[in-house]
Amino acid sequence: MNLRLLSRRAVLLVYVASAICCLWVVASQVECGSADVEAQTLVAATPPMGWNSWDSYGETVAESDIRANAAWMAEHLKSYGWEYVVADEGWYISNLATRSDTVPAQFSLDGYGRYIPSVNTIPSSEHEAGLKPLADYIHSLGLKLGIHVLRGIPREAVRNNLPIAGSRYRAKDAADTSDVCPWNNYNYGLNTKSPAAQAYYDSIAKLYASWDVDFLKVDCISSRPYKGEEIRMFRQALHKVHRPMVLSLSPGAAPLEKAADLARYSQMWRISDDVWDVWHGDKDFPQGVENQFARAAKWSSFSGPGHWPDADMLPIGRLEPSPGWEKPRTSRLTHDEQRTMLTLWSIFRSPLMMGGNLTLCDEWTESALTNAELIGVDQHSTNSHAVISTDKLAVWVATPESEKGVYVALFNLASAPETFHFAWKDLGLKGDKYLLRDLWEHADLGSTESIDVKLPAHGSALYWAADH
């Protein structure tokens, strides 16, 4: 049997089955009359894939940078499923050129206290165009636009007590001035007991919908502190505008005991603090690749169409010219560690959000991002979970959606090369022999009674095993 031919045929079956499944889910939930769940199923049927500006540009991302990365994505990555282009923090800051640790940020606001793009950063936003011209460009490439915002209401809007669009309320009616994000003081939190708070979130959702935004990353909401009521209010506001938008919640670690609410009201939420290009983080910030294994194992059962625990961005490739942490650099993760990151994120079914500068992508990084067989594991598998987990080793399995067999990922967490041998029964599989395919090397390995592999330090392997 030719596994390559079988795999291609199976991919077609996966896409057909996925489409039928998504239509059935939407229809059944519309019939049940669940407004918030219905809104979710229109987007993120599979884990979102895209690029976020933070790891390479920090607050300094400009429209020219966004367009350049989008153009590169459209040419090189779009056909593999990468589609979201997310402008992280900074698009509404008007003094980026002179901004420093000692110079406070200045903001662009409209007359209703809502952040709007600064013409210094997004030149096409002049004449009250907002982000619509940028969205039009992104959409012309067949991609989707995302933006970053903070929960709450700008302090400047509260100082000036600006009116809230579409309501009889003003900013002071909505604000809780005792509530400020502990690591970003741009906004006050909202007084969730006041109807003015919902009116404000309704107003910004309507504004973003008018710009044709497709993805909303809301920060300082899913932990430190967890703001469950504001998450619900965001979902309600987005439902009212009838425009499908991914709702992505940051930072982590989101509380595991709130998993049901997170899945009900958002499409993705962070399971840890920021992950950067380190193997292991000893503190909450930054976190590294190795830190995510235990968290992913706890969160894997909560993945499903419309709701995805998020292992964070992929700090691979070139992190420049102005990364959100430390100096410009090539990712400090080795190629083996980057493969391990991509393998874990994929078999865990995390959203895949590239953090490196796409316009500076080298051949190795591009080949990793365009591994269709790896992406297939992330986008089209079910029942992913860890079957072995120790200090030196992790083994995960997942089931292809409409294909026989099983995906198997092996990880060497040790700092030296290790050789591993597993009979299929050691992994909970019933067959005596399996046809094995290496999804990183794109190689059929024939019929085997076990997996035998030597992995480098912090290395990994990813297989498709078909019973016969």
C-alpha positions as CSV (number, residue, x, y, z in Angstrom):
1,M,0.0,0.0,0.0
2,N,1.3,3.5,-0.9
3,L,0.8,5.7,2.2
4,R,1.4,8.9,0.2
5,L,-1.5,8.0,-2.1
6,L,-3.7,7.0,0.8
7,S,-2.9,10.2,2.6
8,R,-3.9,12.4,-0.4
9,R,-7.2,10.6,-0.8
10,A,-7.8,10.9,2.9
11,V,-7.2,14.6,2.9
12,L,-10.1,15.1,0.4
13,L,-12.3,13.0,2.7
14,V,-11.2,15.1,5.7
15,Y,-12.2,18.4,4.0
16,V,-15.6,17.0,2.9
17,A,-16.4,15.5,6.3
18,S,-15.3,18.7,8.1
19,A,-17.6,20.8,5.9
20,I,-20.6,18.5,6.5
21,C,-19.8,18.4,10.2
22,C,-19.6,22.2,10.5
23,L,-22.9,22.7,8.6
24,W,-24.6,20.2,10.9
25,V,-23.2,21.8,14.1
26,V,-24.3,25.3,12.9
27,A,-27.8,24.1,11.9
28,S,-28.4,22.1,15.1
29,Q,-27.3,25.0,17.4
30,V,-29.3,27.6,15.5
31,E,-32.3,25.3,15.9
32,C,-31.6,25.2,19.6
33,G,-31.6,29.0,19.7
34,S,-28.3,29.4,21.5
35,A,-27.2,32.9,20.4
36,D,-23.7,32.9,21.9
37,V,-22.8,29.3,20.7
38,E,-24.3,30.0,17.3
39,A,-22.0,33.0,16.9
40,Q,-18.9,30.8,17.7
41,T,-19.6,28.1,15.2
42,L,-19.5,30.6,12.3
43,V,-15.8,31.0,12.9
44,A,-12.8,28.9,14.0
45,A,-14.2,25.5,13.0
46,T,-10.5,24.6,13.0
47,P,-7.7,26.2,15.0
48,P,-7.0,29.7,13.6
49,M,-3.8,30.1,11.7
50,G,-2.0,33.4,11.0
51,W,0.6,35.9,11.9
52,N,0.8,38.4,14.8
53,S,3.1,41.5,14.8
54,W,4.1,41.4,18.5
55,D,7.1,39.1,18.4
56,S,8.8,41.0,15.7
57,Y,7.6,44.6,15.9
58,G,6.3,45.1,19.5
59,E,4.4,48.4,19.7
60,T,6.1,49.8,16.6
61,V,4.3,48.0,13.8
62,A,3.4,50.3,11.0
63,E,0.9,49.9,8.1
64,S,3.8,49.2,5.7
65,D,5.0,46.4,7.9
66,I,1.5,44.9,8.1
67,R,1.0,45.0,4.4
68,A,4.4,43.6,3.6
69,N,3.9,40.6,5.9
70,A,0.4,40.1,4.5
71,A,1.7,40.1,1.0
72,W,4.4,37.5,1.9
73,M,1.8,35.3,3.6
74,A,-0.5,35.5,0.6
75,E,2.3,34.4,-1.7
76,H,3.9,31.7,0.4
77,L,1.5,30.5,3.1
78,K,-2.1,31.1,2.2
79,S,-2.5,27.9,0.2
80,Y,-1.5,26.0,3.4
81,G,-4.3,27.5,5.5
82,W,-2.6,30.6,7.0
83,E,-5.0,33.5,6.8
84,Y,-5.1,35.9,9.8
85,V,-2.9,39.0,9.8
86,V,-3.1,40.5,13.3
87,A,-1.9,44.0,14.2
88,D,-1.0,43.8,17.9
89,E,-0.7,46.6,20.4
90,G,0.4,50.0,19.0
91,W,-1.9,50.8,16.0
92,Y,-3.8,53.4,18.1
93,I,-0.6,55.1,19.6
94,S,0.1,58.4,18.0
95,N,3.6,59.1,19.3
96,L,5.3,55.8,18.4
97,A,8.3,57.7,16.9
98,T,9.1,59.4,20.2
99,R,7.8,56.8,22.5
100,S,10.1,55.4,25.3
101,D,10.0,54.1,28.8
102,T,10.0,57.8,30.0
103,V,7.6,59.2,27.4
104,P,4.0,58.1,28.0
105,A,1.9,56.9,25.1
106,Q,-0.5,59.3,23.4
107,F,-3.6,57.9,21.7
108,S,-5.9,58.4,18.8
109,L,-9.5,58.4,20.0
110,D,-12.7,59.3,18.2
111,G,-15.4,61.5,19.8
112,Y,-17.0,58.5,21.5
113,G,-13.9,57.4,23.4
114,R,-12.9,54.5,21.1
115,Y,-9.4,53.8,19.9
116,I,-8.9,54.6,16.2
117,P,-5.8,54.1,14.2
118,S,-3.2,56.8,14.3
119,V,-2.5,58.3,10.9
120,N,1.2,58.3,11.9
121,T,1.1,54.5,12.1
122,I,-1.8,53.7,9.7
123,P,-1.6,56.4,7.0
124,S,-4.6,55.0,5.1
125,S,-6.8,55.7,8.1
126,E,-7.0,59.5,7.4
127,H,-10.3,61.2,6.6
128,E,-12.1,59.0,9.2
129,A,-11.5,55.9,7.2
130,G,-10.4,53.9,10.2
131,L,-8.9,50.5,9.4
132,K,-11.3,49.9,6.5
133,P,-8.6,50.6,3.8
134,L,-6.2,48.2,5.4
135,A,-8.9,45.6,5.8
136,D,-9.8,46.0,2.1
137,Y,-6.2,45.4,1.2
138,I,-5.9,42.3,3.4
139,H,-9.1,40.9,2.0
140,S,-8.0,41.6,-1.6
141,L,-5.2,39.1,-0.9
142,G,-7.7,36.5,0.3
143,L,-6.6,37.0,4.0
144,K,-8.3,38.3,7.1
145,L,-7.5,41.2,9.4
146,G,-7.1,41.0,13.2
147,I,-6.4,43.7,15.8
148,H,-5.4,43.9,19.4
149,V,-7.3,45.9,22.1
150,L,-7.3,46.1,25.9
151,R,-10.4,45.4,27.9
152,G,-12.1,48.4,29.4
153,I,-12.4,52.0,28.3
154,P,-9.5,54.5,27.7
155,R,-8.6,56.6,30.7
156,E,-8.6,59.6,28.4
157,A,-12.2,59.0,27.4
158,V,-13.1,58.9,31.1
159,R,-11.2,62.1,31.9
160,N,-13.1,63.9,29.2
161,N,-16.3,62.1,30.0
162,L,-17.0,61.4,26.3
163,P,-20.4,60.2,25.1
164,I,-20.8,56.5,24.3
165,A,-22.0,56.0,20.8
166,G,-25.6,54.8,20.3
167,S,-26.6,55.4,23.9
168,R,-27.5,58.0,26.5
169,Y,-24.5,57.2,28.6
170,R,-21.0,58.7,29.0
171,A,-17.6,57.3,29.7
172,K,-17.8,57.9,33.5
173,D,-21.0,55.9,33.7
174,A,-19.1,52.8,32.2
175,A,-15.8,53.0,34.0
176,D,-14.5,51.4,37.2
177,T,-11.7,53.8,38.0
178,S,-10.4,51.4,40.7
179,D,-9.7,48.7,38.2
180,V,-6.6,49.1,36.0
181,C,-4.7,46.3,34.2
182,P,-1.7,45.6,36.4
183,W,0.8,45.6,33.5
184,N,-0.8,48.2,31.2
185,N,-2.4,51.5,32.4
186,Y,-4.0,52.7,29.1
187,N,-7.6,51.8,30.2
188,Y,-9.9,51.7,33.2
189,G,-11.9,48.5,33.7
190,L,-15.7,48.6,33.3
191,N,-18.4,48.7,35.9
192,T,-20.1,45.6,34.8
193,K,-23.2,46.4,36.9
194,S,-23.9,49.5,34.8
195,P,-25.7,49.2,31.5
196,A,-23.2,51.8,30.2
197,A,-20.5,49.1,30.2
198,Q,-22.3,46.9,27.8
199,A,-23.2,50.0,25.7
200,Y,-19.5,50.8,25.4
201,Y,-18.5,47.3,24.3
202,D,-21.5,47.4,21.9
203,S,-20.1,50.6,20.4
204,I,-16.6,49.3,19.8
205,A,-17.9,46.1,18.3
206,K,-20.0,48.1,15.9
207,L,-17.0,50.2,15.0
208,Y,-14.7,47.2,14.3
209,A,-17.5,45.6,12.2
210,S,-17.7,48.7,10.1
211,W,-14.0,48.3,9.4
212,D,-14.5,44.7,8.4
213,V,-12.3,43.3,11.2
214,D,-12.2,39.5,11.3
215,F,-10.2,38.8,14.5
216,L,-10.2,40.5,17.9
217,K,-7.5,39.9,20.4
218,V,-8.6,41.2,23.8
219,D,-5.8,41.6,26.4
220,C,-5.8,41.7,30.2
221,I,-9.0,39.7,30.4
222,S,-8.4,36.0,30.7
223,S,-6.0,36.1,33.7
224,R,-4.3,38.6,36.1
225,P,-7.2,39.1,36.7
226,Y,-9.8,36.8,35.0
227,K,-12.7,39.0,33.9
228,G,-15.5,36.5,33.1
229,E,-18.3,39.1,33.0
230,E,-16.4,41.2,30.5
231,I,-15.7,38.2,28.4
232,R,-19.4,37.5,28.2
233,M,-20.1,41.1,27.4
234,F,-17.6,41.1,24.5
235,R,-19.3,38.0,23.1
236,Q,-22.7,39.6,23.4
237,A,-21.4,42.8,21.7
238,L,-19.9,40.8,18.8
239,H,-23.1,38.8,18.4
240,K,-25.1,42.0,17.9
241,V,-23.1,43.2,14.9
242,H,-23.7,40.0,13.0
243,R,-20.1,39.9,11.7
244,P,-18.1,36.7,12.3
245,M,-15.0,37.6,14.4
246,V,-12.6,35.3,16.2
247,L,-12.5,36.4,19.9
248,S,-9.0,35.7,21.2
249,L,-8.3,36.2,24.9
250,S,-5.0,37.1,26.6
251,P,-2.9,36.7,28.5
252,G,-2.6,33.4,30.3
253,A,-2.7,31.3,32.3
254,A,-6.4,31.2,31.9
255,P,-8.0,29.3,34.9
256,L,-8.8,25.7,34.0
257,E,-11.9,25.8,36.2
258,K,-13.3,28.4,33.8
259,A,-12.9,26.2,30.7
260,A,-16.7,25.9,30.1
261,D,-17.2,29.6,30.1
262,L,-14.1,30.3,28.0
263,A,-15.3,27.8,25.4
264,R,-18.8,29.2,25.4
265,Y,-17.9,32.8,24.9
266,S,-14.6,32.8,22.9
267,Q,-12.8,31.0,20.1
268,M,-9.3,30.9,21.7
269,W,-7.7,31.6,25.0
270,R,-4.2,31.5,26.3
271,I,-3.1,28.7,28.5
272,S,0.1,30.4,29.8
273,D,1.9,33.7,30.1
274,D,3.8,34.8,27.0
275,V,5.9,32.1,25.3
276,W,9.2,33.3,23.9
277,D,12.3,31.7,22.3
278,V,13.5,29.8,25.4
279,W,13.3,26.1,26.1
280,H,12.2,26.5,29.7
281,G,11.1,29.5,31.8
282,D,11.6,29.4,35.5
283,K,9.3,32.4,36.1
284,D,5.8,33.2,34.9
285,F,7.4,35.4,32.2
286,P,8.7,34.3,29.8
287,Q,7.5,30.8,29.3
288,G,9.3,28.3,27.1
289,V,8.4,25.3,24.9
290,E,9.0,22.8,27.6
291,N,6.6,24.6,30.0
292,Q,3.7,24.0,27.6
293,F,3.7,20.1,27.8
294,A,2.0,19.8,31.2
295,R,-0.4,22.7,30.4
296,A,-1.4,21.2,27.0
297,A,-2.1,17.8,28.6
298,K,-4.5,19.5,31.1
299,W,-6.3,21.5,28.4
300,S,-6.4,19.1,25.5
301,S,-9.9,17.8,26.3
302,F,-11.4,21.3,25.9
303,S,-10.4,21.7,22.2
304,G,-13.2,21.5,19.6
305,P,-14.8,23.4,16.7
306,G,-15.2,27.0,17.7
307,H,-13.1,26.9,20.9
308,W,-9.4,26.3,21.1
309,P,-7.0,26.5,24.1
310,D,-4.1,28.6,22.8
311,A,-0.4,27.7,23.5
312,D,0.6,31.2,22.3
313,M,2.5,32.5,19.3
314,L,5.4,30.9,17.5
315,P,8.6,32.9,18.2
316,I,10.5,31.3,15.4
317,G,12.5,32.7,12.5
318,R,13.7,36.3,12.7
319,L,12.4,38.3,15.7
320,E,13.1,41.8,14.5
321,P,13.2,44.8,14.1
322,S,11.7,45.6,17.5
323,P,10.4,42.5,19.3
324,G,8.1,42.8,22.3
325,W,10.8,41.3,24.5
326,E,14.5,41.8,24.5
327,K,16.7,42.7,21.5
328,P,16.3,42.0,17.8
329,R,17.5,38.5,17.0
330,T,17.1,35.2,15.2
331,S,15.1,32.9,17.3
332,R,17.3,31.3,20.0
333,L,15.4,28.0,19.7
334,T,17.4,25.4,17.8
335,H,15.8,23.9,14.7
336,D,15.1,20.8,16.8
337,E,13.4,22.9,19.5
338,Q,11.4,24.8,16.8
339,R,10.2,21.5,15.3
340,T,9.2,20.3,18.8
341,M,7.2,23.5,19.3
342,L,5.4,23.1,16.0
343,T,4.8,19.4,16.7
344,L,3.4,19.9,20.1
345,W,1.2,22.9,19.0
346,S,-0.1,20.8,16.1
347,I,-1.0,17.6,17.9
348,F,-2.4,19.7,20.8
349,R,-4.5,21.5,18.1
350,S,-3.5,25.0,19.3
351,P,-4.1,28.0,17.1
352,L,-0.9,28.5,15.0
353,M,0.1,32.2,15.0
354,M,3.5,32.9,13.6
355,G,5.5,35.5,15.5
356,G,8.6,35.8,13.4
357,N,9.0,38.5,10.7
358,L,7.6,36.8,7.5
359,T,9.4,39.1,5.2
360,L,12.7,37.8,6.6
361,C,11.8,34.2,6.5
362,D,14.6,31.8,5.6
363,E,14.2,28.6,3.6
364,W,14.2,26.3,6.7
365,T,11.5,28.4,8.5
366,E,9.3,28.5,5.3
367,S,9.6,24.8,4.9
368,A,8.4,24.2,8.4
369,L,5.5,26.6,8.0
370,T,4.5,24.9,4.7
371,N,4.6,21.3,6.0
372,A,1.1,20.3,4.8
373,E,1.2,17.0,6.7
374,L,2.0,18.7,10.0
375,I,-0.7,21.3,9.4
376,G,-3.2,18.5,8.7
377,V,-2.6,17.2,12.2
378,D,-3.4,20.6,13.7
379,Q,-6.4,21.2,11.5
380,H,-8.0,17.8,11.1
381,S,-7.6,15.5,14.0
382,T,-9.6,14.7,17.1
383,N,-9.1,13.2,20.6
384,S,-5.5,14.5,21.0
385,H,-4.0,13.6,24.3
386,A,-0.8,12.7,26.1
387,V,-0.3,8.9,26.7
388,I,3.2,9.1,28.3
389,S,4.5,12.1,30.3
390,T,7.8,12.1,32.2
391,D,10.6,14.6,32.9
392,K,12.5,13.2,29.9
393,L,9.8,12.0,27.5
394,A,6.3,12.9,26.2
395,V,4.2,10.9,23.8
396,W,1.0,12.2,22.3
397,V,-1.6,10.5,20.1
398,A,-4.5,11.9,18.0
399,T,-7.1,10.5,15.7
400,P,-7.4,11.7,12.1
401,E,-10.9,13.0,11.5
402,S,-11.9,10.8,8.5
403,E,-9.0,8.6,8.0
404,K,-7.9,5.3,9.6
405,G,-4.9,5.1,11.8
406,V,-3.5,7.3,14.4
407,Y,-1.1,10.3,14.7
408,V,1.8,9.7,17.1
409,A,4.2,12.4,18.4
410,L,7.3,11.6,20.4
411,F,9.3,14.2,22.3
412,N,12.7,14.0,23.9
413,L,12.6,16.6,26.7
414,A,16.1,15.7,27.9
415,S,19.2,17.8,27.2
416,A,21.0,14.9,25.5
417,P,20.1,12.6,22.6
418,E,17.9,9.6,23.6
419,T,16.8,6.4,21.9
420,F,13.2,5.3,22.3
421,H,11.5,1.9,21.7
422,F,7.7,1.5,22.0
423,A,5.6,-1.5,21.0
424,W,2.2,-0.4,19.8
425,K,0.5,-1.7,22.9
426,D,2.7,0.6,25.0
427,L,0.8,3.5,23.3
428,G,-2.6,2.0,23.9
429,L,-3.0,0.7,20.3
430,K,-4.4,-2.7,19.6
431,G,-2.8,-3.6,16.3
432,D,0.3,-5.8,16.0
433,K,1.7,-4.0,13.0
434,Y,1.2,-0.6,11.5
435,L,2.3,1.1,8.3
436,L,4.3,4.1,9.4
437,R,4.8,7.4,7.8
438,D,7.2,10.2,9.0
439,L,5.3,13.5,8.6
440,W,8.4,15.7,9.0
441,E,10.5,13.7,6.6
442,H,7.6,12.9,4.3
443,A,8.8,9.3,4.1
444,D,6.9,6.0,4.2
445,L,8.7,3.6,6.6
446,G,6.9,0.4,5.9
447,S,5.2,-2.1,8.2
448,T,6.5,-2.0,11.7
449,E,5.9,-3.8,15.0
450,S,7.2,-0.9,17.1
451,I,8.5,2.6,17.0
452,D,12.3,2.8,17.3
453,V,13.8,6.3,17.0
454,K,16.8,8.2,18.3
455,L,15.9,11.8,19.0
456,P,18.3,14.7,19.5
457,A,18.2,16.9,22.6
458,H,14.8,18.6,22.8
459,G,13.9,16.9,19.5
460,S,10.7,15.3,18.3
461,A,9.2,13.0,15.7
462,L,5.7,12.9,14.2
463,Y,4.1,9.9,12.5
464,W,1.0,8.6,10.9
465,A,0.5,5.0,11.7
466,A,-2.1,3.0,9.7
467,D,-3.3,-0.4,11.0
468,H,-3.4,-3.2,8.4
